[in-house]
Amino acid sequence: MSGNSAGFANIAEIADISAQPLPRRVEPALTPAATLEPFWMRATLIGVALVFLTLFLFVPLVAVFYEALKKGWDVYLNAISEPDAWSAIRLTLITAAIAVPANLVFGVAAAWTIAKFEFRGKNVLLTLIDLPFSVSPIISGLIYVLIFGAQGWFGPWLREHDIKILFAVPGIVLATVFVTFPFVARELIPLMQAQGSEEEEAALVLGASGWRTFWHVTLPNIKWGLLYGVILCNARAMGEFGAVSVVSGHIRGETNTIPLQVEILYNEYNFAAAFAVASLLALLALVTLALKSFIEWRLRHTEDANFYPEQA
């Protein structure tokens, strides 16, 4: 009987332990004071960082808006509503509206292929995706001149069929797509590799099709990383200067994007209009920064919810 009583007691203890709630997330202990830098060193590093940010980020940003609004709202509104400026804004939006979805499709397909499959040439594909990061935008534009220019590989054929690539919207879109296509793929590849393929495999085993698995399993897991990449891609597409400058021809009112319009106005010493148009890009940068911070917060919140569901 005593053995049975001890057994029942052990069972009761186990039941009590299993009934207790899981421990909540344990915050990391404070680093021992012996491993911390002295206060003067921390203060110096923080001060240097703040001075650097002030001189190279905050002051130029404030200067753009100050110069744009220095002559009043009437001058500012006239500058951004002037026909050439409006044409540049419209062309920039059209270019981004084409380039970003194209890079979205490519980025998702490339990330899916690299993260979910093993094949020969995988490292070569990763290198090619990073190519626009290492090639100057000017060189990117010259590549299209070599291919589609009047003396290029396809130039005579294009001229015979009255097809314009360079100094027209198609050339601007192609150059923009080239310099921006790594952004979505590079955000998704490490994210999808970290998540693995177990959930997709389970969905396929349960009878889901490939498209259904993508829409209901993969896409919800990568939605914030995907949005992050799209925002960065859009910001670069709207602010690209080098590659677009080479292929656009600088035709005023036709092939000038916002950065090119700013350059023309500045070279003409029309500083108020130049800074007014430039302020649109500065506003885009601020909106991009705000969205980027929000998405980073959402990603951290999602990761915490996955690892510590009791705190979600």
PASEBA-1860 file (N, C-alpha, C; in nm, 3 decimals):
! residues 312
1> MSGNSAGF> 0.083/-0.121/0.000/0.000/0.000/0.000/0.086/0.126/0.000 ~ 0.194/0.117/0.077/0.280/0.235/0.081/0.337/0.265/-0.056 ~ 0.371/0.155/-0.132/0.422/0.179/-0.268/0.316/0.241/-0.355 ~ 0.190/0.192/-0.344/0.083/0.252/-0.424/0.061/0.397/-0.387 ~ 0.068/0.426/-0.252/0.049/0.565/-0.209/0.157/0.656/-0.266 ~ 0.282/0.604/-0.266/0.391/0.685/-0.322/0.370/0.708/-0.471 ~ 0.321/0.602/-0.538/0.295/0.617/-0.681/0.189/0.719/-0.709 ~ 0.078/0.713/-0.632/-0.029/0.813/-0.649/0.021/0.954/-0.619
9> ANIAEIAD> 0.110/0.962/-0.517/0.164/1.094/-0.483/0.247/1.151/-0.597 ~ 0.328/1.060/-0.659/0.410/1.108/-0.772/0.322/1.153/-0.888 ~ 0.216/1.075/-0.913/0.124/1.111/-1.020/0.058/1.246/-0.993 ~ 0.021/1.268/-0.866/-0.041/1.395/-0.830/0.055/1.511/-0.848 ~ 0.184/1.487/-0.811/0.282/1.593/-0.828/0.301/1.626/-0.976 ~ 0.306/1.520/-1.059/0.322/1.543/-1.202/0.203/1.620/-1.258 ~ 0.082/1.582/-1.212/-0.038/1.651/-1.259/-0.036/1.798/-1.218 ~ 0.009/1.824/-1.094/0.017/1.962/-1.049/0.116/2.042/-1.133
17> ISAQPLPR> 0.229/1.978/-1.164/0.331/2.049/-1.241/0.280/2.078/-1.382 ~ 0.214/1.976/-1.443/0.165/1.995/-1.579/0.052/2.098/-1.584 ~ -0.020/2.114/-1.476/-0.130/2.209/-1.474/-0.084/2.353/-1.458 ~ 0.042/2.369/-1.414/0.093/2.505/-1.396/0.114/2.573/-1.530 ~ 0.091/2.703/-1.541/0.109/2.775/-1.668/0.256/2.775/-1.710 ~ 0.278/2.782/-1.841/0.413/2.787/-1.892/0.481/2.915/-1.847 ~ 0.608/2.910/-1.821/0.677/3.032/-1.777/0.676/3.137/-1.887 ~ 0.661/3.259/-1.846/0.661/3.369/-1.941/0.803/3.399/-1.986
25> RVEPALTP> 0.811/3.482/-2.085/0.942/3.514/-2.141/1.033/3.574/-2.034 ~ 1.152/3.522/-2.026/1.248/3.571/-1.928/1.334/3.677/-1.993 ~ 1.333/3.793/-1.937/1.414/3.901/-1.991/1.561/3.874/-1.961 ~ 1.650/3.907/-2.055/1.792/3.883/-2.031/1.843/3.964/-1.913 ~ 1.932/3.903/-1.840/1.988/3.970/-1.724/2.076/4.086/-1.768 ~ 2.087/4.184/-1.683/2.171/4.298/-1.715/2.316/4.256/-1.726 ~ 2.385/4.317/-1.820/2.525/4.286/-1.838/2.604/4.334/-1.717 ~ 2.695/4.254/-1.667/2.775/4.299/-1.553/2.845/4.430/-1.584
33> AATLEPFW> 2.855/4.513/-1.481/2.914/4.645/-1.500/3.057/4.638/-1.549 ~ 3.128/4.527/-1.517/3.268/4.516/-1.556/3.284/4.508/-1.707 ~ 3.179/4.465/-1.780/3.190/4.450/-1.926/3.137/4.572/-2.001 ~ 3.087/4.670/-1.930/3.033/4.789/-1.995/3.144/4.893/-2.015 ~ 3.128/4.971/-2.123/3.223/5.080/-2.146/3.202/5.188/-2.041 ~ 3.304/5.267/-2.015/3.287/5.379/-1.922/3.181/5.477/-1.973 ~ 3.125/5.553/-1.882/3.021/5.647/-1.918/3.070/5.749/-2.019 ~ 3.192/5.798/-2.001/3.243/5.900/-2.092/3.256/5.845/-2.235
41> MRATLIGV> 3.290/5.716/-2.248/3.302/5.658/-2.382/3.165/5.645/-2.447 ~ 3.066/5.599/-2.368/2.931/5.588/-2.424/2.877/5.725/-2.464 ~ 2.899/5.825/-2.378/2.853/5.959/-2.409/2.922/6.014/-2.533 ~ 3.050/5.986/-2.548/3.124/6.033/-2.665/3.072/5.970/-2.793 ~ 3.050/5.837/-2.789/3.001/5.768/-2.908/2.861/5.816/-2.947 ~ 2.774/5.834/-2.848/2.640/5.884/-2.876/2.646/6.026/-2.931 ~ 2.733/6.109/-2.872/2.746/6.246/-2.920/2.797/6.253/-3.063 ~ 2.898/6.170/-3.095/2.950/6.167/-3.233/2.842/6.124/-3.330
49> ALVFLTLF> 2.764/6.021/-3.292/2.656/5.973/-3.379/2.551/6.082/-3.401 ~ 2.514/6.154/-3.295/2.414/6.261/-3.309/2.466/6.375/-3.394 ~ 2.593/6.412/-3.376/2.651/6.519/-3.459/2.654/6.477/-3.605 ~ 2.693/6.353/-3.631/2.697/6.303/-3.768/2.558/6.305/-3.831 ~ 2.457/6.255/-3.758/2.321/6.256/-3.811/2.270/6.397/-3.835 ~ 2.305/6.488/-3.745/2.259/6.626/-3.759/2.319/6.692/-3.883 ~ 2.450/6.674/-3.902/2.518/6.741/-4.012/2.483/6.682/-4.148 ~ 2.471/6.550/-4.154/2.458/6.484/-4.284/2.317/6.435/-4.314
57> LFVPLVAV> 2.225/6.448/-4.218/2.088/6.402/-4.243/1.985/6.510/-4.212 ~ 1.983/6.557/-4.087/1.879/6.650/-4.046/1.894/6.787/-4.111 ~ 2.015/6.840/-4.112/2.037/6.973/-4.169/2.004/6.976/-4.318 ~ 2.053/6.882/-4.401/2.013/6.885/-4.543/1.863/6.869/-4.563 ~ 1.799/6.784/-4.482/1.656/6.764/-4.497/1.579/6.892/-4.464 ~ 1.618/6.959/-4.355/1.553/7.085/-4.319/1.581/7.191/-4.424 ~ 1.703/7.190/-4.479/1.738/7.290/-4.580/1.653/7.276/-4.706 ~ 1.622/7.152/-4.745/1.539/7.131/-4.864/1.402/7.195/-4.846
65> FYEALKKG> 1.338/7.169/-4.733/1.205/7.225/-4.710/1.211/7.376/-4.687 ~ 1.317/7.423/-4.625/1.331/7.568/-4.603/1.343/7.641/-4.737 ~ 1.431/7.591/-4.824/1.449/7.655/-4.954/1.324/7.643/-5.041 ~ 1.253/7.530/-5.027/1.132/7.511/-5.107/1.022/7.608/-5.068 ~ 1.012/7.640/-4.939/0.904/7.725/-4.891/0.948/7.868/-4.861 ~ 1.073/7.900/-4.891/1.127/8.031/-4.854/1.051/8.145/-4.920 ~ 1.003/8.126/-5.042/0.933/8.232/-5.114/0.782/8.221/-5.104 ~ 0.735/8.137/-5.015/0.591/8.129/-4.991/0.526/8.009/-5.059
73> WDVYLNAI> 0.402/7.983/-5.015/0.327/7.869/-5.065/0.288/7.887/-5.212 ~ 0.264/8.011/-5.255/0.224/8.032/-5.394/0.334/7.987/-5.490 ~ 0.457/8.027/-5.460/0.570/7.988/-5.545/0.588/7.836/-5.541 ~ 0.572/7.780/-5.422/0.588/7.635/-5.406/0.485/7.559/-5.489 ~ 0.358/7.597/-5.477/0.253/7.527/-5.549/0.265/7.547/-5.699 ~ 0.305/7.667/-5.741/0.325/7.691/-5.884/0.438/7.605/-5.940 ~ 0.542/7.585/-5.859/0.657/7.507/-5.905/0.622/7.361/-5.927 ~ 0.542/7.303/-5.836/0.510/7.160/-5.849/0.390/7.136/-5.940
81> SEPDAWSA> 0.315/7.242/-5.975/0.202/7.225/-6.066/0.234/7.273/-6.208 ~ 0.355/7.324/-6.228/0.398/7.367/-6.362/0.398/7.247/-6.457 ~ 0.360/7.265/-6.586/0.341/7.152/-6.677/0.460/7.055/-6.684 ~ 0.583/7.109/-6.692/0.699/7.019/-6.699/0.717/6.941/-6.570 ~ 0.693/7.007/-6.457/0.704/6.937/-6.330/0.597/6.830/-6.316 ~ 0.475/6.863/-6.358/0.368/6.765/-6.350/0.394/6.647/-6.443 ~ 0.453/6.674/-6.559/0.490/6.566/-6.651/0.596/6.476/-6.587 ~ 0.692/6.535/-6.517/0.794/6.455/-6.449/0.734/6.371/-6.338
89> IRLTLITA> 0.641/6.430/-6.264/0.575/6.353/-6.156/0.495/6.237/-6.215 ~ 0.422/6.264/-6.322/0.340/6.160/-6.385/0.428/6.047/-6.439 ~ 0.539/6.082/-6.505/0.628/5.979/-6.560/0.692/5.898/-6.448 ~ 0.727/5.963/-6.338/0.785/5.890/-6.225/0.686/5.790/-6.168 ~ 0.561/5.832/-6.154/0.459/5.741/-6.101/0.432/5.625/-6.198 ~ 0.430/5.654/-6.328/0.408/5.548/-6.426/0.523/5.447/-6.422 ~ 0.644/5.498/-6.415/0.761/5.409/-6.410/0.757/5.320/-6.286 ~ 0.728/5.380/-6.171/0.720/5.300/-6.049/0.605/5.200/-6.053
97> AIAVPANL> 0.492/5.241/-6.115/0.376/5.152/-6.123/0.404/5.030/-6.210 ~ 0.499/5.040/-6.302/0.534/4.925/-6.385/0.649/4.847/-6.324 ~ 0.752/4.917/-6.276/0.873/4.850/-6.228/0.849/4.774/-6.098 ~ 0.774/4.832/-6.006/0.756/4.768/-5.876/0.678/4.637/-5.886 ~ 0.562/4.631/-5.955/0.495/4.501/-5.970/0.581/4.397/-6.043 ~ 0.658/4.442/-6.144/0.747/4.347/-6.213/0.851/4.289/-6.117 ~ 0.909/4.375/-6.035/1.007/4.327/-5.937/0.941/4.245/-5.827 ~ 0.815/4.275/-5.798/0.741/4.196/-5.699/0.727/4.051/-5.747
105> VFGVAAAW> 0.685/4.035/-5.872/0.668/3.899/-5.927/0.802/3.828/-5.933 ~ 0.904/3.898/-5.984/1.036/3.836/-5.994/1.091/3.801/-5.856 ~ 1.077/3.892/-5.760/1.132/3.868/-5.627/1.069/3.750/-5.559 ~ 0.936/3.737/-5.567/0.869/3.623/-5.505/0.910/3.493/-5.573 ~ 0.915/3.493/-5.708/0.954/3.372/-5.780/1.098/3.332/-5.748 ~ 1.189/3.430/-5.746/1.329/3.399/-5.718/1.347/3.351/-5.575 ~ 1.280/3.416/-5.481/1.292/3.375/-5.340/1.235/3.235/-5.319 ~ 1.121/3.207/-5.380/1.060/3.074/-5.370/1.155/2.969/-5.426
113> TIAKFEFR> 1.213/2.995/-5.542/1.302/2.898/-5.606/1.427/2.873/-5.523 ~ 1.488/2.980/-5.474/1.614/2.967/-5.401/1.593/2.908/-5.262 ~ 1.485/2.948/-5.195/1.464/2.904/-5.056/1.404/2.765/-5.046 ~ 1.328/2.721/-5.145/1.255/2.596/-5.134/1.315/2.480/-5.213 ~ 1.411/2.508/-5.303/1.464/2.402/-5.389/1.616/2.405/-5.387 ~ 1.674/2.289/-5.414/1.818/2.275/-5.431/1.845/2.239/-5.577 ~ 1.935/2.313/-5.643/1.963/2.289/-5.783/2.101/2.345/-5.816 ~ 2.154/2.297/-5.927/2.283/2.346/-5.972/2.270/2.491/-6.019
121> GKNVLLTL> 2.371/2.569/-5.989/2.369/2.709/-6.029/2.297/2.800/-5.931 ~ 2.263/2.749/-5.813/2.191/2.831/-5.715/2.274/2.951/-5.671 ~ 2.402/2.930/-5.644/2.489/3.040/-5.603/2.509/3.140/-5.717 ~ 2.510/3.091/-5.841/2.523/3.181/-5.955/2.401/3.273/-5.963 ~ 2.282/3.214/-5.940/2.160/3.294/-5.943/2.160/3.400/-5.833 ~ 2.208/3.364/-5.714/2.217/3.460/-5.605/2.312/3.574/-5.641 ~ 2.423/3.540/-5.707/2.519/3.643/-5.749/2.458/3.737/-5.852 ~ 2.383/3.681/-5.946/2.320/3.764/-6.049/2.215/3.857/-5.989
129> IDLPFSVS> 2.145/3.810/-5.887/2.046/3.896/-5.822/2.113/4.016/-5.757 ~ 2.234/3.998/-5.704/2.307/4.107/-5.639/2.380/4.196/-5.738 ~ 2.379/4.161/-5.865/2.458/4.235/-5.965/2.427/4.385/-5.967 ~ 2.300/4.428/-5.966/2.273/4.573/-5.969/2.330/4.648/-5.849 ~ 2.353/4.579/-5.736/2.413/4.645/-5.621/2.559/4.680/-5.646 ~ 2.626/4.603/-5.730/2.770/4.622/-5.752/2.801/4.698/-5.881 ~ 2.704/4.714/-5.969/2.724/4.784/-6.095/2.674/4.928/-6.081 ~ 2.753/5.023/-6.127/2.712/5.163/-6.122/2.586/5.183/-6.205
137> PIISGLIY> 2.491/5.265/-6.158/2.371/5.292/-6.238/2.404/5.350/-6.375 ~ 2.512/5.428/-6.385/2.551/5.482/-6.515/2.584/5.368/-6.611 ~ 2.658/5.269/-6.563/2.692/5.154/-6.646/2.565/5.078/-6.684 ~ 2.469/5.070/-6.592/2.343/5.003/-6.624/2.273/5.071/-6.740 ~ 2.272/5.205/-6.739/2.211/5.277/-6.850/2.287/5.258/-6.980 ~ 2.420/5.256/-6.973/2.500/5.237/-7.094/2.480/5.099/-7.154 ~ 2.448/5.000/-7.070/2.419/4.866/-7.121/2.300/4.872/-7.216 ~ 2.197/4.945/-7.179/2.079/4.956/-7.265/2.108/5.039/-7.389
145> VLIFGAQG> 2.198/5.136/-7.378/2.240/5.210/-7.497/2.311/5.117/-7.594 ~ 2.396/5.029/-7.541/2.467/4.934/-7.625/2.370/4.837/-7.693 ~ 2.263/4.801/-7.625/2.170/4.702/-7.681/2.069/4.767/-7.774 ~ 2.010/4.880/-7.730/1.898/4.939/-7.805/1.930/5.069/-7.875 ~ 2.054/5.118/-7.863/2.091/5.244/-7.925/2.092/5.236/-8.077 ~ 2.106/5.351/-8.140/2.104/5.356/-8.287/2.214/5.271/-8.349 ~ 2.329/5.263/-8.282/2.440/5.180/-8.329/2.452/5.052/-8.247 ~ 2.351/5.021/-8.168/2.357/4.904/-8.083/2.318/4.776/-8.154
153> WFGPWLRE> 2.305/4.670/-8.078/2.278/4.537/-8.134/2.143/4.535/-8.206 ~ 2.040/4.591/-8.142/1.907/4.587/-8.202/1.862/4.722/-8.256 ~ 1.951/4.821/-8.254/1.914/4.955/-8.298/1.861/4.961/-8.440 ~ 1.933/4.907/-8.540/1.880/4.912/-8.678/1.744/4.845/-8.694 ~ 1.726/4.731/-8.629/1.597/4.661/-8.640/1.485/4.742/-8.577 ~ 1.512/4.803/-8.463/1.411/4.886/-8.397/1.376/5.008/-8.482 ~ 1.476/5.067/-8.546/1.452/5.183/-8.629/1.368/5.146/-8.752 ~ 1.394/5.029/-8.809/1.318/4.985/-8.925/1.171/4.963/-8.891
161> HDIKILFA> 1.144/4.916/-8.769/1.006/4.887/-8.729/0.945/5.002/-8.648 ~ 1.014/5.115/-8.643/0.963/5.236/-8.575/0.927/5.207/-8.430 ~ 1.019/5.140/-8.361/1.001/5.109/-8.219/1.104/5.189/-8.141 ~ 1.058/5.266/-8.043/1.148/5.348/-7.961/1.162/5.286/-7.822 ~ 1.286/5.256/-7.786/1.317/5.207/-7.651/1.390/5.317/-7.574 ~ 1.502/5.362/-7.632/1.577/5.470/-7.568/1.508/5.603/-7.591 ~ 1.530/5.697/-7.497/1.471/5.830/-7.502/1.319/5.823/-7.507 ~ 1.265/5.721/-7.439/1.120/5.701/-7.432/1.089/5.626/-7.303
169> VPGIVLAT> 0.961/5.610/-7.276/0.919/5.545/-7.151/0.971/5.401/-7.139 ~ 0.970/5.318/-7.245/1.020/5.181/-7.229/1.163/5.173/-7.178 ~ 1.252/5.259/-7.229/1.390/5.258/-7.182/1.401/5.297/-7.036 ~ 1.322/5.397/-6.995/1.324/5.440/-6.854/1.276/5.328/-6.763 ~ 1.171/5.259/-6.805/1.118/5.148/-6.725/1.219/5.035/-6.715 ~ 1.283/5.000/-6.828/1.381/4.891/-6.827/1.499/4.924/-6.735 ~ 1.549/5.046/-6.744/1.661/5.085/-6.658/1.621/5.083/-6.512 ~ 1.500/5.127/-6.483/1.453/5.128/-6.344/1.433/4.987/-6.291
177> VFVTFPFV> 1.378/4.899/-6.373/1.361/4.760/-6.332/1.496/4.697/-6.299 ~ 1.596/4.725/-6.382/1.728/4.664/-6.361/1.789/4.705/-6.228 ~ 1.784/4.834/-6.195/1.852/4.880/-6.074/1.773/4.848/-5.948 ~ 1.646/4.811/-5.961/1.563/4.788/-5.841/1.523/4.643/-5.819 ~ 1.554/4.552/-5.912/1.499/4.418/-5.895/1.559/4.338/-5.779 ~ 1.676/4.371/-5.720/1.721/4.292/-5.606/1.644/4.315/-5.476 ~ 1.572/4.427/-5.464/1.521/4.467/-5.333/1.419/4.367/-5.277 ~ 1.320/4.329/-5.356/1.219/4.237/-5.306/1.279/4.099/-5.283
185> ARELIPLM> 1.357/4.051/-5.378/1.416/3.918/-5.366/1.507/3.910/-5.244 ~ 1.588/4.011/-5.223/1.683/4.007/-5.112/1.616/4.018/-4.976 ~ 1.498/4.073/-4.968/1.423/4.074/-4.842/1.358/3.939/-4.816 ~ 1.313/3.873/-4.920/1.237/3.749/-4.902/1.324/3.626/-4.889 ~ 1.439/3.621/-4.954/1.520/3.499/-4.955/1.560/3.456/-4.814 ~ 1.624/3.542/-4.733/1.659/3.497/-4.597/1.538/3.467/-4.511 ~ 1.428/3.540/-4.531/1.307/3.517/-4.454/1.249/3.379/-4.484 ~ 1.240/3.344/-4.611/1.183/3.215/-4.649/1.277/3.101/-4.615
193> QAQGSEEE> 1.408/3.125/-4.621/1.503/3.022/-4.580/1.493/2.994/-4.430 ~ 1.473/3.099/-4.350/1.460/3.080/-4.205/1.332/3.007/-4.169 ~ 1.226/3.030/-4.244/1.099/2.964/-4.214/1.097/2.818/-4.254 ~ 1.182/2.778/-4.348/1.184/2.639/-4.392/1.065/2.606/-4.480 ~ 1.049/2.479/-4.510/0.943/2.434/-4.600/0.849/2.333/-4.535 ~ 0.855/2.319/-4.402/0.772/2.218/-4.335/0.623/2.246/-4.352 ~ 0.582/2.373/-4.339/0.440/2.405/-4.350/0.388/2.380/-4.492 ~ 0.467/2.416/-4.592/0.426/2.389/-4.730/0.415/2.240/-4.757
201> EAALVLGA> 0.512/2.163/-4.707/0.507/2.019/-4.726/0.385/1.958/-4.658 ~ 0.352/2.007/-4.539/0.233/1.956/-4.469/0.107/1.988/-4.548 ~ 0.099/2.109/-4.606/-0.018/2.146/-4.685/-0.031/2.058/-4.808 ~ 0.081/2.028/-4.873/0.076/1.942/-4.991/0.035/1.800/-4.955 ~ 0.083/1.751/-4.841/0.045/1.616/-4.796/-0.105/1.610/-4.769 ~ -0.161/1.719/-4.718/-0.305/1.721/-4.689/-0.390/1.744/-4.813 ~ -0.326/1.757/-4.930/-0.401/1.764/-5.054/-0.414/1.902/-5.115 ~ -0.349/2.002/-5.059/-0.358/2.137/-5.115/-0.276/2.146/-5.244
209> SGWRTFWH> -0.324/2.223/-5.338/-0.250/2.244/-5.462/-0.137/2.344/-5.437 ~ -0.050/2.358/-5.538/0.062/2.449/-5.524/0.019/2.593/-5.503 ~ -0.080/2.640/-5.584/-0.128/2.777/-5.570/-0.197/2.798/-5.436 ~ -0.276/2.700/-5.394/-0.345/2.714/-5.265/-0.245/2.718/-5.150 ~ -0.141/2.637/-5.162/-0.036/2.638/-5.059/0.032/2.774/-5.054 ~ 0.058/2.831/-5.172/0.124/2.962/-5.175/0.035/3.070/-5.114 ~ -0.093/3.074/-5.154/-0.181/3.182/-5.109/-0.217/3.171/-4.961 ~ -0.231/3.049/-4.909/-0.282/3.032/-4.773/-0.174/2.995/-4.671
217> VTLPNIKW> -0.055/2.957/-4.717/0.051/2.919/-4.624/0.172/3.010/-4.638 ~ 0.227/3.015/-4.758/0.352/3.091/-4.778/0.329/3.241/-4.769 ~ 0.231/3.292/-4.842/0.211/3.438/-4.847/0.180/3.499/-4.711 ~ 0.094/3.440/-4.627/0.074/3.501/-4.495/0.201/3.505/-4.410 ~ 0.291/3.411/-4.431/0.414/3.410/-4.352/0.515/3.515/-4.398 ~ 0.507/3.557/-4.522/0.607/3.650/-4.575/0.549/3.788/-4.605 ~ 0.425/3.814/-4.566/0.357/3.936/-4.611/0.429/4.062/-4.565 ~ 0.478/4.064/-4.441/0.543/4.186/-4.392/0.679/4.204/-4.456
225> GLLYGVIL> 0.755/4.096/-4.474/0.882/4.107/-4.546/0.861/4.148/-4.690 ~ 0.755/4.097/-4.752/0.724/4.134/-4.889/0.690/4.282/-4.899 ~ 0.608/4.332/-4.808/0.573/4.474/-4.808/0.696/4.560/-4.784 ~ 0.784/4.514/-4.698/0.910/4.587/-4.669/0.992/4.601/-4.797 ~ 1.008/4.491/-4.870/1.084/4.496/-4.995/1.018/4.584/-5.100 ~ 0.885/4.581/-5.107/0.813/4.663/-5.206/0.832/4.811/-5.175 ~ 0.829/4.849/-5.049/0.847/4.989/-5.011/0.986/5.039/-5.049 ~ 1.089/4.959/-5.019/1.224/4.997/-5.056/1.241/5.004/-5.208
233> CNARAMGE> 1.181/4.908/-5.277/1.189/4.906/-5.423/1.122/5.030/-5.482 ~ 1.007/5.067/-5.429/0.936/5.184/-5.480/1.015/5.312/-5.454 ~ 1.075/5.324/-5.337/1.154/5.443/-5.306/1.272/5.457/-5.402 ~ 1.340/5.346/-5.430/1.453/5.352/-5.522/1.406/5.380/-5.665 ~ 1.294/5.321/-5.705/1.243/5.343/-5.840/1.208/5.489/-5.863 ~ 1.147/5.554/-5.766/1.107/5.694/-5.783/1.224/5.790/-5.769 ~ 1.330/5.747/-5.702/1.444/5.836/-5.682/1.563/5.805/-5.770 ~ 1.554/5.707/-5.860/1.668/5.670/-5.943/1.707/5.784/-6.038
241> FGAVSVVS> 1.837/5.809/-6.045/1.886/5.918/-6.130/1.982/5.869/-6.239 ~ 2.086/5.796/-6.200/2.195/5.764/-6.292/2.152/5.689/-6.416 ~ 2.092/5.572/-6.398/2.053/5.489/-6.512/1.947/5.559/-6.598 ~ 1.852/5.623/-6.532/1.745/5.693/-6.605/1.802/5.812/-6.682 ~ 1.901/5.879/-6.626/1.961/5.993/-6.693/2.025/5.953/-6.826 ~ 2.083/5.834/-6.832/2.151/5.789/-6.953/2.050/5.755/-7.062 ~ 1.941/5.689/-7.028/1.849/5.638/-7.130/1.734/5.734/-7.161 ~ 1.719/5.841/-7.084/1.601/5.927/-7.103/1.618/6.029/-7.214
249> GHIRGETN> 1.741/6.077/-7.233/1.762/6.184/-7.331/1.731/6.323/-7.279 ~ 1.681/6.335/-7.156/1.651/6.465/-7.094/1.558/6.549/-7.181 ~ 1.456/6.487/-7.237/1.359/6.561/-7.316/1.259/6.625/-7.221 ~ 1.262/6.755/-7.213/1.182/6.825/-7.114/1.033/6.808/-7.143 ~ 0.958/6.773/-7.040/0.815/6.753/-7.054/0.777/6.618/-7.110 ~ 0.878/6.533/-7.144/0.846/6.402/-7.202/0.917/6.288/-7.131 ~ 1.049/6.298/-7.114/1.125/6.186/-7.057/1.199/6.223/-6.929 ~ 1.163/6.332/-6.867/1.225/6.371/-6.741/1.145/6.316/-6.624
257> TIPLQVEI> 1.210/6.245/-6.535/1.148/6.205/-6.408/1.175/6.315/-6.305 ~ 1.128/6.295/-6.184/1.145/6.400/-6.081/1.292/6.431/-6.056 ~ 1.381/6.332/-6.035/1.522/6.368/-6.014/1.583/6.445/-6.131 ~ 1.549/6.407/-6.254/1.603/6.477/-6.370/1.547/6.619/-6.379 ~ 1.421/6.637/-6.343/1.361/6.770/-6.344/1.429/6.860/-6.240 ~ 1.463/6.804/-6.126/1.535/6.881/-6.023/1.670/6.928/-6.077 ~ 1.741/6.838/-6.145/1.871/6.875/-6.201/1.858/6.988/-6.302 ~ 1.761/6.980/-6.391/1.743/7.083/-6.493/1.711/7.218/-6.429
265> LYNEYNFA> 1.619/7.219/-6.333/1.582/7.345/-6.267/1.701/7.404/-6.192 ~ 1.780/7.319/-6.129/1.896/7.369/-6.055/2.001/7.425/-6.149 ~ 2.024/7.358/-6.262/2.121/7.408/-6.359/2.076/7.540/-6.422 ~ 1.947/7.564/-6.423/1.895/7.690/-6.475/1.887/7.798/-6.367 ~ 1.941/7.770/-6.248/1.942/7.863/-6.135/1.801/7.897/-6.086 ~ 1.707/7.810/-6.114/1.571/7.827/-6.062/1.564/7.747/-5.931 ~ 1.629/7.802/-5.829/1.649/7.726/-5.706/1.518/7.699/-5.632 ~ 1.427/7.796/-5.631/1.301/7.776/-5.558/1.223/7.659/-5.617
273> AAFAVASL> 1.212/7.655/-5.749/1.140/7.546/-5.814/1.214/7.414/-5.797 ~ 1.348/7.418/-5.805/1.427/7.296/-5.789/1.405/7.234/-5.652 ~ 1.410/7.317/-5.547/1.391/7.264/-5.412/1.246/7.226/-5.388 ~ 1.153/7.294/-5.454/1.013/7.256/-5.438/0.988/7.116/-5.493 ~ 1.041/7.088/-5.612/1.025/6.954/-5.669/1.105/6.852/-5.587 ~ 1.224/6.892/-5.540/1.305/6.801/-5.459/1.235/6.766/-5.328 ~ 1.154/6.858/-5.276/1.084/6.830/-5.151/0.987/6.713/-5.165 ~ 0.938/6.688/-5.288/0.851/6.573/-5.309/0.926/6.443/-5.283
281> LALLALVT> 1.051/6.437/-5.329/1.133/6.319/-5.302/1.168/6.309/-5.154 ~ 1.189/6.425/-5.090/1.216/6.422/-4.946/1.095/6.371/-4.869 ~ 0.975/6.413/-4.909/0.853/6.362/-4.846/0.841/6.211/-4.867 ~ 0.876/6.166/-4.988/0.873/6.022/-5.015/0.969/5.949/-4.922 ~ 1.087/6.007/-4.899/1.183/5.943/-4.809/1.129/5.934/-4.667 ~ 1.063/6.040/-4.621/1.007/6.038/-4.485/0.895/5.936/-4.473 ~ 0.808/5.929/-4.574/0.701/5.829/-4.572/0.759/5.689/-4.575 ~ 0.861/5.668/-4.658/0.927/5.538/-4.665/0.987/5.500/-4.530
289> LALKSFIE> 1.051/5.596/-4.464/1.110/5.570/-4.333/1.003/5.532/-4.231 ~ 0.891/5.603/-4.232/0.783/5.573/-4.138/0.726/5.434/-4.163 ~ 0.700/5.401/-4.289/0.648/5.269/-4.322/0.750/5.159/-4.288 ~ 0.877/5.186/-4.315/0.982/5.090/-4.283/0.987/5.062/-4.133 ~ 0.978/5.167/-4.051/0.980/5.149/-3.906/0.858/5.071/-3.859 ~ 0.741/5.100/-3.918/0.621/5.029/-3.879/0.631/4.880/-3.913 ~ 0.683/4.850/-4.032/0.693/4.709/-4.073/0.795/4.636/-3.988 ~ 0.908/4.702/-3.954/1.005/4.639/-3.864/0.942/4.608/-3.729
297> WRLRHTED> 0.859/4.699/-3.679/0.790/4.674/-3.553/0.695/4.556/-3.566 ~ 0.622/4.550/-3.678/0.530/4.438/-3.699/0.605/4.307/-3.710 ~ 0.720/4.306/-3.776/0.799/4.184/-3.787/0.846/4.137/-3.650 ~ 0.894/4.231/-3.567/0.937/4.192/-3.433/0.819/4.140/-3.352 ~ 0.704/4.206/-3.364/0.586/4.162/-3.291/0.542/4.023/-3.335 ~ 0.548/3.997/-3.466/0.510/3.866/-3.517/0.605/3.758/-3.468 ~ 0.736/3.788/-3.469/0.833/3.690/-3.420/0.812/3.661/-3.272 ~ 0.786/3.764/-3.192/0.761/3.742/-3.050/0.634/3.660/-3.029
305> ANFYPEQA> 0.532/3.686/-3.111/0.408/3.609/-3.098/0.428/3.463/-3.135 ~ 0.517/3.438/-3.230/0.542/3.299/-3.270/0.621/3.223/-3.165 ~ 0.718/3.291/-3.103/0.802/3.223/-3.006/0.741/3.225/-2.866 ~ 0.662/3.327/-2.836/0.601/3.340/-2.703/0.453/3.364/-2.717 ~ 0.374/3.265/-2.759/0.233/3.288/-2.786/0.153/3.332/-2.664 ~ 0.201/3.302/-2.545/0.125/3.340/-2.425/0.129/3.489/-2.402 ~ 0.225/3.561/-2.469/0.233/3.706/-2.453/0.166/3.781/-2.565 ~ 0.120/3.710/-2.668/0.058/3.777/-2.783/-0.076/3.836/-2.746
END
